[in-house]
Amino acid sequence: MLPLAWLIPAHVDYVTGVPDRAGSAIGFILRVVTDPVNAALLIAGAIGGAAALVAGAYARRRVPDLSVLADTLADYRDLVPWMLRLSVGLPTLGAGFAGYYFTPVVTIDAVSQTLTALYPSLLDPLVGTPVIRLAFIGVGFALLTGFLTRASALLGFALWVTVVPAEPALLLAGEYPFVYAAIALVGGGRPSADEMFARVAKTPGTLYGRIDPLGELPSRTREFLTPYQPFLPTLLRVGLGATFIFLGATQKLFSPARALLVVEKYNLDALLPVDPGMWVVGAGLTEVAIGLLLIAGLYTRGAAAVAFLVLTTTLFGLPDDPVLAHVSMFGLTSAVFTLGAGPYSLDQLFEAAEVSESEPAPS
């Protein structure tokens, strides 16, 4: 694993606020990795990462603490919907009040102008800054309270998906559609207003039960989606992995000038006296490696723990990095750590092989 100090530069758009300077990203990377000292550091990092994977394979079978941890986290699975609601409900609500569109680098005013320019005849009377801000505030508040959770999550999903073609910078907040989709899949969970109303409605003799406007719709929706809910861990880890790969590649490796401004702004090369370019390449490669492990579902909880450490280091290492912009990532990372890899993962494949090996051979 690469040195911890290299993990700090993240979401560089949030702290530089300037476009990348012209230059060749490939040339920059080649200059950094061909330097003898940098090459030695990269090789040492690769060896350390490989050693960590080997140690993880050893610990998987021989350290009982990991089994106890997995059993403990399994008891928290019913709280994951609540965790997800908080992780995007709070920043969605905050974005509505602050006037930005999911990410601080895209304003609601800019999105409103873009939409009215693209669809003047259809949307001009309907789309404007106040309407979009109210939509964000409404979605955020509904998710925080767990009221009409699935519908609110679908609206949040639509707000992101329909605008990203016109505002590609929304990919900086690429975790949102995955979390919204996950909430729409599992519902509000508990505690939530939806659960409270459902219990009251199902109790014989209650006044609300006689006038319940939703009727059997929540039950039918839950029955329809239940067969797909085991894929929740897969959806979340792929979303988190894709986000880390995107941030590591586009914000560091392919935008070295902006990332170097972060190193210069916070004097990071004084914290760890290496080539500033090594900070950028090291951070980018680390985030890409985390993303690949998550997408493959290999050592998923370990990768999620490192991802959480990356986010925490960034939060405390860059004092003017907007905290609210990272809440969704913290929540998503915590959910992945809680749930583990899920279906279609190397972790699940290895676990099945270990169980098969431990079973006695038929006589």
C-alpha positions in Angstrom: 0.0 0.0 0.0 1.2 3.5 -0.8 2.3 5.7 2.1 -0.6 7.3 4.0 0.5 10.8 3.3 0.0 10.3 -0.4 -3.8 9.8 0.2 -4.6 13.4 0.9 -5.2 15.1 -2.5 -8.8 14.3 -3.3 -11.6 16.2 -5.1 -9.1 18.8 -6.2 -11.7 20.8 -8.0 -13.2 21.6 -4.5 -10.1 23.3 -3.2 -8.4 24.8 -6.3 -11.4 26.2 -8.2 -9.3 26.6 -11.4 -9.2 24.6 -14.7 -6.3 22.3 -15.4 -3.4 23.8 -17.1 -2.5 22.6 -20.6 0.0 19.8 -20.7 0.4 16.2 -21.3 -0.8 13.9 -18.5 0.9 10.9 -20.1 4.2 12.9 -20.3 3.8 14.0 -16.6 3.2 10.4 -15.5 6.2 9.1 -17.5 8.4 11.8 -16.0 7.4 10.9 -12.5 7.6 7.1 -12.8 10.9 7.1 -14.6 12.7 9.1 -11.9 14.8 6.6 -10.0 13.7 7.6 -6.6 10.0 7.7 -7.6 10.4 4.4 -9.3 11.8 2.8 -6.1 8.9 4.3 -4.1 6.4 2.9 -6.5 8.0 -0.5 -6.5 8.1 -0.5 -2.7 4.4 0.5 -2.7 3.5 -2.3 -5.1 5.4 -4.8 -3.0 3.7 -3.6 0.1 0.3 -3.8 -1.5 1.0 -7.4 -2.7 2.2 -8.3 0.8 -1.1 -6.9 2.2 -3.1 -9.1 -0.1 -1.1 -12.2 0.8 -1.6 -11.3 4.5 -5.3 -10.9 4.0 -5.5 -14.3 2.4 -3.7 -15.8 5.4 -5.8 -13.9 7.9 -9.1 -14.9 6.2 -8.6 -18.5 7.3 -6.6 -18.2 10.5 -7.7 -15.1 12.3 -11.0 -15.7 14.2 -11.4 -12.0 14.8 -12.4 -11.5 11.2 -15.2 -14.0 11.5 -16.5 -12.3 14.7 -16.4 -9.0 12.9 -18.4 -10.3 10.0 -21.0 -11.8 12.4 -21.2 -8.5 14.2 -21.7 -6.5 11.1 -24.3 -9.0 9.9 -26.4 -7.8 12.9 -26.3 -4.2 11.5 -27.7 -5.1 8.0 -31.2 -3.9 8.9 -29.7 -0.4 9.7 -28.1 0.0 6.3 -31.2 1.7 4.7 -31.2 4.3 7.5 -27.4 4.7 6.9 -27.9 5.3 3.2 -30.8 7.7 3.7 -28.7 9.9 6.1 -25.7 9.7 3.8 -27.4 11.3 0.8 -30.4 13.0 2.6 -28.2 15.4 4.5 -26.0 16.5 1.6 -29.0 16.7 -0.8 -30.8 19.0 1.7 -27.6 21.0 2.2 -27.1 21.4 -1.6 -30.6 22.8 -1.9 -30.0 25.4 0.7 -26.4 26.2 -0.4 -27.4 26.4 -4.1 -25.2 23.8 -5.7 -26.2 20.8 -7.7 -24.8 17.7 -5.9 -21.2 18.9 -6.2 -19.9 22.4 -5.2 -18.4 22.9 -8.6 -21.9 22.9 -10.3 -24.4 25.5 -9.2 -28.1 25.2 -9.4 -28.2 28.6 -11.2 -26.0 27.1 -13.9 -28.1 24.0 -14.3 -31.3 26.1 -14.4 -29.8 28.2 -17.2 -28.7 25.1 -19.1 -32.0 23.4 -18.9 -34.0 26.4 -20.0 -31.6 26.9 -22.9 -32.0 23.3 -24.0 -35.8 23.1 -23.5 -37.1 26.7 -23.7 -40.6 25.8 -24.9 -41.2 22.9 -22.6 -39.4 23.8 -19.4 -39.0 27.5 -19.2 -42.2 28.0 -17.2 -41.4 25.2 -14.9 -37.6 25.0 -14.4 -35.9 27.7 -12.4 -33.5 28.0 -9.6 -36.3 28.2 -6.9 -38.0 25.0 -8.2 -34.7 23.0 -8.4 -33.7 24.2 -4.9 -37.1 23.1 -3.6 -36.7 19.8 -5.2 -33.4 19.2 -3.5 -34.7 20.3 -0.2 -37.8 18.1 -0.6 -35.8 15.0 -1.5 -33.3 15.6 1.3 -35.9 16.2 3.9 -38.0 13.2 2.8 -34.9 10.9 2.9 -33.9 12.1 6.3 -37.3 11.4 7.7 -37.9 8.3 5.7 -41.1 9.6 4.2 -42.2 8.3 0.7 -38.6 7.0 0.6 -38.6 5.1 -2.6 -40.4 7.9 -4.6 -38.0 10.5 -3.1 -35.0 8.4 -4.0 -36.2 8.0 -7.6 -36.7 11.7 -7.8 -33.1 12.3 -6.6 -31.9 9.7 -9.1 -33.7 11.5 -11.9 -32.3 14.9 -10.8 -28.7 13.4 -11.3 -29.2 11.3 -14.3 -31.1 13.7 -16.5 -28.6 16.6 -15.9 -25.3 14.8 -16.1 -25.2 14.7 -20.0 -25.3 18.6 -19.9 -23.1 18.9 -16.8 -20.4 16.2 -16.9 -18.8 17.7 -13.7 -21.6 15.8 -11.8 -19.5 12.7 -12.2 -17.4 14.2 -9.4 -20.5 13.2 -7.3 -20.9 9.9 -9.1 -21.8 8.0 -5.9 -25.3 9.7 -5.7 -27.2 7.6 -8.4 -25.9 4.4 -6.9 -27.1 5.3 -3.4 -30.4 6.6 -4.7 -30.9 3.4 -6.6 -30.0 1.4 -3.5 -32.5 3.3 -1.4 -35.2 2.8 -4.0 -34.4 -1.0 -3.9 -34.6 -1.5 -0.1 -36.9 1.3 1.0 -36.7 3.4 4.2 -36.0 0.6 6.6 -36.1 1.5 10.3 -36.4 4.0 11.8 -38.5 5.8 9.2 -41.8 7.6 8.8 -42.8 5.0 6.2 -42.4 2.1 8.7 -44.3 4.1 11.3 -47.3 4.8 9.0 -47.3 1.2 7.7 -47.5 -0.2 11.2 -50.4 2.1 12.1 -52.2 1.4 8.8 -51.9 -2.4 9.4 -53.2 -2.3 12.9 -57.0 -3.1 13.1 -59.2 -0.3 14.3 -56.8 2.6 13.7 -58.2 5.8 12.1 -55.3 6.1 9.7 -55.8 2.5 8.6 -59.3 3.5 7.3 -58.0 6.3 5.2 -54.6 5.1 4.2 -54.1 6.8 0.8 -51.4 4.3 -0.4 -53.3 1.2 0.4 -51.5 -2.0 -0.7 -49.0 -0.1 -2.9 -46.1 -0.2 -0.4 -46.6 -4.0 0.2 -46.8 -4.8 -3.5 -43.7 -2.7 -4.2 -41.8 -4.5 -1.5 -42.9 -7.9 -2.7 -41.8 -7.0 -6.3 -38.4 -5.8 -5.2 -37.5 -8.4 -2.5 -36.0 -10.9 -4.9 -33.5 -8.2 -6.1 -32.5 -7.0 -2.6 -29.6 -9.5 -2.2 -27.8 -7.6 -4.9 -27.7 -4.4 -2.8 -24.0 -5.0 -1.7 -23.0 -5.5 -5.3 -24.7 -2.3 -6.4 -23.0 -0.3 -3.6 -19.5 -1.6 -3.9 -19.5 -1.2 -7.7 -20.8 2.4 -7.3 -18.1 3.2 -4.7 -15.4 1.5 -6.8 -16.3 3.3 -9.9 -16.3 6.6 -8.1 -12.9 6.1 -6.7 -11.5 5.1 -10.1 -13.0 8.2 -11.7 -11.7 10.5 -9.0 -8.2 8.9 -9.0 -7.9 9.0 -12.8 -9.5 12.3 -13.7 -8.6 14.4 -10.7 -5.1 13.2 -10.3 -3.5 11.2 -13.1 -5.2 13.0 -16.0 -5.3 16.4 -14.3 -1.8 16.7 -12.8 -1.6 20.5 -12.9 -4.6 21.0 -10.7 -3.5 18.2 -8.3 0.0 19.8 -8.1 -1.7 23.1 -7.1 -3.2 21.2 -4.1 0.3 19.9 -3.2 1.6 23.5 -3.5 -1.3 25.1 -1.7 -1.0 22.9 1.4 2.8 22.5 1.3 2.3 18.7 1.3 5.9 18.0 0.0 7.1 19.4 3.4 5.0 16.9 5.2 6.5 14.1 3.2 9.7 15.2 1.3 9.1 13.6 -2.0 8.7 14.9 -5.6 5.4 16.8 -5.7 4.5 14.7 -8.8 4.9 11.6 -6.7 2.1 12.9 -4.4 -0.2 13.2 -7.4 0.7 9.8 -9.0 0.7 8.0 -5.6 -2.8 9.4 -4.7 -4.2 8.6 -8.1 -2.9 5.0 -8.2 -4.1 4.4 -4.7 -7.6 5.5 -5.5 -7.7 3.5 -8.7 -6.4 0.4 -6.8 -9.1 0.8 -4.2 -11.7 1.1 -6.9 -10.6 -2.0 -8.7 -10.6 -4.1 -5.5 -14.1 -2.9 -4.8 -15.5 -3.6 -8.2 -13.9 -7.1 -8.2 -15.2 -7.6 -4.7 -11.8 -8.7 -3.5 -11.0 -8.0 0.2 -14.1 -5.8 0.1 -14.2 -4.8 3.7 -10.5 -4.1 3.8 -10.8 -1.9 0.7 -13.7 -0.1 2.2 -11.7 0.5 5.4 -8.8 2.0 3.4 -11.3 4.1 1.4 -12.7 5.4 4.7 -9.1 6.3 5.8 -8.6 8.1 2.5 -11.7 10.2 3.0 -10.8 10.9 6.6 -7.3 11.9 5.8 -8.6 14.3 3.1 -11.1 15.8 5.5 -8.5 16.6 8.1 -5.7 17.2 5.7 -7.4 19.9 3.6 -9.0 22.4 6.0 -11.1 24.2 3.3 -12.4 21.0 1.6 -16.2 21.1 1.9 -17.2 18.6 4.5 -20.7 18.2 3.2 -19.4 17.1 -0.2 -18.0 14.0 1.4 -20.9 12.9 3.6 -22.3 10.7 0.8 -19.0 9.0 0.3 -18.6 8.4 4.0 -22.1 6.8 4.2 -21.6 4.7 1.1 -18.2 3.5 2.3 -19.7 2.6 5.7 -22.5 0.7 4.0 -20.1 -1.3 1.9 -18.0 -2.1 5.0 -21.1 -3.3 6.8 -22.5 -5.5 4.0 -19.4 -6.9 2.5 -19.0 -8.0 -1.1 -22.3 -9.7 -1.9 -23.0 -11.6 -5.1 -20.7 -11.6 -8.2 -17.6 -11.0 -6.2 -14.2 -12.8 -5.7 -14.8 -12.7 -2.0 -17.9 -14.8 -2.3 -16.2 -17.1 -4.7 -13.3 -17.7 -2.3 -15.6 -18.1 0.7 -17.6 -20.8 -1.2 -14.3 -22.6 -2.1 -13.2 -22.5 1.6 -16.5 -23.9 2.7 -16.3 -26.7 0.1 -12.8 -27.6 1.3 -13.9 -27.7 5.0 -16.7 -30.1 4.3 -15.9 -33.7 4.9 -15.5 -35.9 1.8 -18.4 -38.3 1.2 -17.7 -41.8 2.4 
